[in-house]
Amino acid sequence: MTSPETMAIVGALLALWLAVAGWAIVRGIMMQRAAAFSARKATQLAALLDCSPSLPLIVRSDGRIEGPGGIAQLFGLETLPATISGLANGGPVVIEPAGMDQLMQEIVAAQRTSKSFAIVLKSVTGGKALRVRGVPAPPQLNSSGSALLWITDASDSEAKANQLRQQREDAIAAFEAISSLIEAAPFPMWFRDSELRLALVNQAYVRSAEADSAQDVVARQVELVEPIAGQSAQAAAQAAHDSAESVSRFIPVTIAGSRRMMQVVDVPIADVGVAGYAIDRQELEDARSDFRRFSEARRSMLDQMSAAVAEFAPDRSLRFANRPFLRLFLLDEEWAATAPPFERLLDRLRDNSRTPEVRDFPGWRAERRGWFAATGMIEESWLLRDGTHLRAVAQPAPDGGLLLIFEDRTEQIRLASARDTLLRVRTATFDNLFEAVAVFAPDGKLNLWNQRFRRLWDVSEEFLVGHPRIDALLDKIGPRLEDPRQQSVLRQMIVGATGERQQRSGRIGFKGGQQFDFAAIPLPDGNALFTLIDVTDSRKIERALRDRAEALEAADRVKTDFLSRISYELRTPLTSIGGFAEMLNGGYAGDLPDAAKDYVKAILSSTEALGQQIDTVLDLAQSEAGTMPLERRPIALGALLRDAVAAAQPDAKAAGVELVTDIRVGLGQIDGDAKRLRQVVDHMISHAISAFGNAQHQPEGGRRVLVHGDGNSSSAQLVVSDNGQGSESSGTQAVAMALARQLVQAHDGRFDLVRRPSEGSMTAVFLPR
């Protein structure tokens, strides 16, 4: 039987169990609710992670990985591999090996040193780009030594970034190219900011402004263009900015110290500022001025021409007509200044009877109007009513105008007629010449010949009419030559005259004994004139004269040899006579009576005179033979003349002759042989003294010999004159004068001897300096 205590205990236990069971049930229900909530949260987080652009991936220290399945899709895999290295291969997206190597290195660094990193992985094909950011994994996610990677598909953003990067690089390159182009521009360029202050200038601006640098120009705000008519450069830029249109001005600008005409342009650039540049137009202005001067000079030149010139504008109006045109066509200058049209001008020419006679004048005029549209030059002849022949040339101009040139050829036609007559006269003259004449063309063909040429070479007229070449002609006439080799000589002569333009001559012989002188003469028109003249008779005369000259030369040589030999043969006994006479005069044979002494002195005087004559003959023989030696030394001619006059005074006094000297300062000196020139002067004075002959000849004023010396910068002059009889000299004096002439000629001088009967004689010597 159960006691109440037991029942109480059991009841308490049951109550406690029920309480615990109830608490457990309530706790289980709460935990179930919490688990469901956590499951819902986990599902939501997983969905968020799947939708997130960055997916997490845990890399453990042993290389194993954990992460959502979306990561496998990023690498082109169906399932996520067990290790990190499995992401690099096995799928269609193959990551560059260098990128995977860098990723592995960065993961190891993050696991060991807790270092974060960020890299971009690119596929080998370049179509995929994954941005990876890595940090050490927190302890709540995994054990220590793991790394948490956030992987984002950056293919589109990377492509866009690459595109923007390329655009940036292209823009920078384009900007640098434009900047370099502006900097290298040969003309000044600049940019003004929104306040119209200079912000940028190129080097051409710096050089033109004569500044140190672009920074110097900007710092000092150096303006290139000075104010013109009260408008500054900033004011012009402000006007361009306000009008939003470019403003161009032609103004003078001082560049490097010189004034030049420039085209200055200001270009507004939205609200940023105003750009500008300046182009040198001075050459253009100079060219315009030159063109105006050229046009004026051209018109002035055309007015001075003999040809008539008229110029028409593209609208066929008369633009210019020179004075010969107005005179030729009888036009009034004021009427021509009204610029009449082409058709009206032709009508006026017809009214003035200055057009050709034609039946249909309107049609003829319409054809001439077509000259404006012609593609090339047109030339025709006009025969006017008064017989004037005109050559008309129409040259269409590139601008659609027309240039007309008229040349009066009336006189040329008359000259052509006269030329034809002259040709006929020339032909008749050629046929009647004593010489044989032929004309050869530059190509060696025979152009002209006369009948004597044909008869001399015995060739037919039919053969010559064919204008044979020189080779064929020489083959035809060669058998008549005495020496067949002379054919080549003739060929070379004619070819040299036509091709080398050299005149040559020579002599040929015929088999019959005839001798001919020939000459090949180049003509101005390029042809060559060949002439043959019979010199057989003159050749015979020449041979006879040559034989005579040779005989005279031989006789002269015999004479010279005789004089030389006889002079030497005479000198030997003369020396003995002189020696014995000196011994007698010296008393070697004892004392002589006075008469004997006089005889000895006479012998000595005669021996000395004869010795001098022999020396003169020997010197003359040597001079004529060209063997006389000469010494070239400076000679004071004044002193030489004084010494010669002093030496001749005794002979002059003995002959009753007064020696007078007239030596002037201009005589100076020359280079020569003093001994030989002294001989010349001595012979001249001796000749003058001997000119008085016998003692009975007493000229008015007394016997007088003048010795004169003068000169200039090129020559010296020695003159000895007398007032004697002027007759022929004796043999001794003749030899002395011949020797004097030879000695002067040996000094490249001139010797003149003038005699006038009963008036005296004069010898003159001219010696070059």
LINFENDA-V407445 format. One record per residue. N is the residue number from 1. PSI is psi as a letter, one per 20 degrees, with the letter a starting at -180 (NA if undefined). Layout:
[[N & PSI] [N & PSI]]
This chain:
[[1 & p] [2 & p] [3 & r] [4 & h] [5 & h] [6 & g] [7 & h] [8 & g] [9 & g] [10 & g] [11 & h] [12 & g] [13 & g] [14 & h] [15 & g] [16 & g] [17 & g] [18 & h] [19 & g] [20 & g] [21 & g] [22 & g] [23 & g] [24 & h] [25 & g] [26 & g] [27 & g] [28 & h] [29 & h] [30 & g] [31 & h] [32 & g] [33 & g] [34 & h] [35 & h] [36 & h] [37 & g] [38 & h] [39 & g] [40 & g] [41 & g] [42 & g] [43 & g] [44 & g] [45 & g] [46 & h] [47 & g] [48 & g] [49 & g] [50 & h] [51 & i] [52 & q] [53 & i] [54 & p] [55 & p] [56 & q] [57 & p] [58 & p] [59 & o] [60 & r] [61 & h] [62 & j] [63 & i] [64 & q] [65 & q] [66 & p] [67 & r] [68 & r] [69 & i] [70 & h] [71 & g] [72 & h] [73 & h] [74 & h] [75 & j] [76 & k] [77 & q] [78 & g] [79 & q] [80 & p] [81 & r] [82 & h] [83 & r] [84 & h] [85 & h] [86 & i] [87 & i] [88 & i] [89 & r] [90 & i] [91 & r] [92 & h] [93 & o] [94 & o] [95 & q] [96 & p] [97 & h] [98 & h] [99 & g] [100 & h] [101 & g] [102 & h] [103 & g] [104 & g] [105 & g] [106 & h] [107 & g] [108 & g] [109 & h] [110 & h] [111 & h] [112 & h] [113 & j] [114 & k] [115 & p] [116 & r] [117 & r] [118 & p] [119 & r] [120 & p] [121 & p] [122 & q] [123 & q] [124 & h] [125 & i] [126 & j] [127 & i] [128 & q] [129 & p] [130 & p] [131 & p] [132 & p] [133 & p] [134 & p] [135 & q] [136 & p] [137 & p] [138 & q] [139 & h] [140 & h] [141 & h] [142 & r] [143 & r] [144 & q] [145 & j] [146 & r] [147 & q] [148 & p] [149 & p] [150 & o] [151 & p] [152 & p] [153 & o] [154 & k] [155 & g] [156 & g] [157 & h] [158 & h] [159 & g] [160 & g] [161 & g] [162 & g] [163 & g] [164 & h] [165 & g] [166 & g] [167 & h] [168 & g] [169 & g] [170 & g] [171 & g] [172 & g] [173 & g] [174 & g] [175 & g] [176 & h] [177 & g] [178 & g] [179 & g] [180 & h] [181 & g] [182 & g] [183 & h] [184 & i] [185 & p] [186 & i] [187 & q] [188 & p] [189 & q] [190 & r] [191 & p] [192 & q] [193 & a] [194 & h] [195 & j] [196 & k] [197 & q] [198 & p] [199 & h] [200 & q] [201 & q] [202 & r] [203 & h] [204 & h] [205 & g] [206 & g] [207 & g] [208 & h] [209 & i] [210 & l] [211 & r] [212 & g] [213 & r] [214 & h] [215 & h] [216 & g] [217 & g] [218 & g] [219 & g] [220 & i] [221 & l] [222 & o] [223 & p] [224 & h] [225 & p] [226 & r] [227 & p] [228 & p] [229 & k] [230 & i] [231 & o] [232 & r] [233 & h] [234 & h] [235 & h] [236 & g] [237 & h] [238 & h] [239 & g] [240 & g] [241 & g] [242 & h] [243 & i] [244 & k] [245 & q] [246 & q] [247 & p] [248 & p] [249 & q] [250 & o] [251 & q] [252 & p] [253 & q] [254 & o] [255 & o] [256 & k] [257 & i] [258 & q] [259 & p] [260 & q] [261 & p] [262 & q] [263 & o] [264 & p] [265 & p] [266 & p] [267 & o] [268 & q] [269 & n] [270 & c] [271 & j] [272 & g] [273 & b] [274 & p] [275 & q] [276 & q] [277 & q] [278 & p] [279 & p] [280 & o] [281 & j] [282 & g] [283 & h] [284 & g] [285 & g] [286 & g] [287 & h] [288 & g] [289 & g] [290 & h] [291 & h] [292 & g] [293 & h] [294 & g] [295 & g] [296 & g] [297 & h] [298 & g] [299 & h] [300 & g] [301 & g] [302 & h] [303 & h] [304 & i] [305 & q] [306 & h] [307 & q] [308 & p] [309 & p] [310 & q] [311 & p] [312 & q] [313 & r] [314 & h] [315 & j] [316 & j] [317 & q] [318 & o] [319 & h] [320 & q] [321 & p] [322 & r] [323 & g] [324 & h] [325 & g] [326 & g] [327 & g] [328 & g] [329 & j] [330 & l] [331 & q] [332 & p] [333 & h] [334 & h] [335 & h] [336 & h] [337 & i] [338 & j] [339 & m] [340 & q] [341 & r] [342 & g] [343 & g] [344 & h] [345 & g] [346 & h] [347 & g] [348 & h] [349 & h] [350 & h] [351 & h] [352 & j] [353 & k] [354 & k] [355 & q] [356 & q] [357 & o] [358 & q] [359 & g] [360 & n] [361 & g] [362 & g] [363 & g] [364 & g] [365 & h] [366 & h] [367 & h] [368 & h] [369 & h] [370 & i] [371 & h] [372 & h] [373 & j] [374 & q] [375 & i] [376 & a] [377 & q] [378 & p] [379 & p] [380 & r] [381 & p] [382 & p] [383 & o] [384 & r] [385 & h] [386 & j] [387 & j] [388 & p] [389 & p] [390 & q] [391 & o] [392 & p] [393 & p] [394 & p] [395 & o] [396 & p] [397 & q] [398 & h] [399 & j] [400 & i] [401 & a] [402 & q] [403 & p] [404 & p] [405 & p] [406 & p] [407 & p] [408 & o] [409 & j] [410 & g] [411 & h] [412 & h] [413 & h] [414 & g] [415 & h] [416 & h] [417 & g] [418 & h] [419 & g] [420 & g] [421 & g] [422 & h] [423 & h] [424 & g] [425 & g] [426 & g] [427 & g] [428 & h] [429 & g] [430 & g] [431 & i] [432 & j] [433 & q] [434 & h] [435 & q] [436 & p] [437 & p] [438 & q] [439 & p] [440 & q] [441 & r] [442 & h] [443 & j] [444 & j] [445 & q] [446 & p] [447 & g] [448 & q] [449 & q] [450 & r] [451 & h] [452 & h] [453 & g] [454 & g] [455 & h] [456 & g] [457 & i] [458 & l] [459 & q] [460 & q] [461 & h] [462 & h] [463 & g] [464 & h] [465 & h] [466 & j] [467 & m] [468 & q] [469 & r] [470 & h] [471 & g] [472 & h] [473 & g] [474 & h] [475 & h] [476 & h] [477 & i] [478 & g] [479 & i] [480 & i] [481 & q] [482 & h] [483 & o] [484 & h] [485 & i] [486 & i] [487 & g] [488 & h] [489 & g] [490 & g] [491 & g] [492 & h] [493 & g] [494 & g] [495 & h] [496 & h] [497 & h] [498 & g] [499 & g] [500 & i] [501 & l] [502 & p] [503 & p] [504 & q] [505 & r] [506 & a] [507 & p] [508 & q] [509 & q] [510 & r] [511 & h] [512 & j] [513 & i] [514 & q] [515 & p] [516 & p] [517 & p] [518 & q] [519 & p] [520 & o] [521 & p] [522 & p] [523 & q] [524 & h] [525 & j] [526 & i] [527 & r] [528 & p] [529 & p] [530 & p] [531 & q] [532 & p] [533 & p] [534 & o] [535 & k] [536 & g] [537 & g] [538 & h] [539 & g] [540 & g] [541 & g] [542 & g] [543 & g] [544 & g] [545 & h] [546 & g] [547 & h] [548 & g] [549 & h] [550 & h] [551 & g] [552 & g] [553 & g] [554 & g] [555 & h] [556 & h] [557 & g] [558 & g] [559 & g] [560 & g] [561 & h] [562 & g] [563 & g] [564 & g] [565 & g] [566 & h] [567 & g] [568 & h] [569 & h] [570 & h] [571 & h] [572 & g] [573 & h] [574 & h] [575 & g] [576 & g] [577 & g] [578 & h] [579 & g] [580 & h] [581 & h] [582 & h] [583 & g] [584 & g] [585 & h] [586 & i] [587 & j] [588 & h] [589 & j] [590 & r] [591 & q] [592 & q] [593 & r] [594 & g] [595 & g] [596 & h] [597 & h] [598 & h] [599 & h] [600 & g] [601 & h] [602 & h] [603 & g] [604 & g] [605 & g] [606 & h] [607 & g] [608 & g] [609 & g] [610 & h] [611 & g] [612 & h] [613 & g] [614 & g] [615 & h] [616 & g] [617 & g] [618 & g] [619 & h] [620 & g] [621 & g] [622 & g] [623 & g] [624 & h] [625 & i] [626 & k] [627 & j] [628 & p] [629 & q] [630 & p] [631 & p] [632 & o] [633 & q] [634 & p] [635 & p] [636 & o] [637 & h] [638 & g] [639 & h] [640 & g] [641 & g] [642 & g] [643 & g] [644 & g] [645 & g] [646 & h] [647 & h] [648 & i] [649 & g] [650 & g] [651 & h] [652 & g] [653 & h] [654 & h] [655 & j] [656 & k] [657 & p] [658 & p] [659 & p] [660 & p] [661 & q] [662 & n] [663 & o] [664 & r] [665 & h] [666 & i] [667 & g] [668 & b] [669 & r] [670 & r] [671 & p] [672 & a] [673 & o] [674 & h] [675 & g] [676 & h] [677 & h] [678 & h] [679 & g] [680 & g] [681 & g] [682 & g] [683 & h] [684 & g] [685 & g] [686 & h] [687 & g] [688 & h] [689 & g] [690 & i] [691 & i] [692 & i] [693 & c] [694 & r] [695 & i] [696 & h] [697 & o] [698 & n] [699 & r] [700 & p] [701 & i] [702 & r] [703 & p] [704 & p] [705 & p] [706 & p] [707 & o] [708 & p] [709 & p] [710 & r] [711 & a] [712 & a] [713 & i] [714 & h] [715 & r] [716 & q] [717 & p] [718 & p] [719 & p] [720 & o] [721 & q] [722 & r] [723 & k] [724 & b] [725 & h] [726 & k] [727 & r] [728 & q] [729 & q] [730 & r] [731 & g] [732 & g] [733 & h] [734 & g] [735 & g] [736 & g] [737 & h] [738 & g] [739 & g] [740 & g] [741 & g] [742 & g] [743 & h] [744 & g] [745 & h] [746 & h] [747 & j] [748 & k] [749 & a] [750 & p] [751 & p] [752 & p] [753 & p] [754 & p] [755 & p] [756 & o] [757 & p] [758 & j] [759 & h] [760 & a] [761 & r] [762 & p] [763 & p] [764 & p] [765 & p] [766 & o] [767 & p] [768 & q] [769 & NA]]
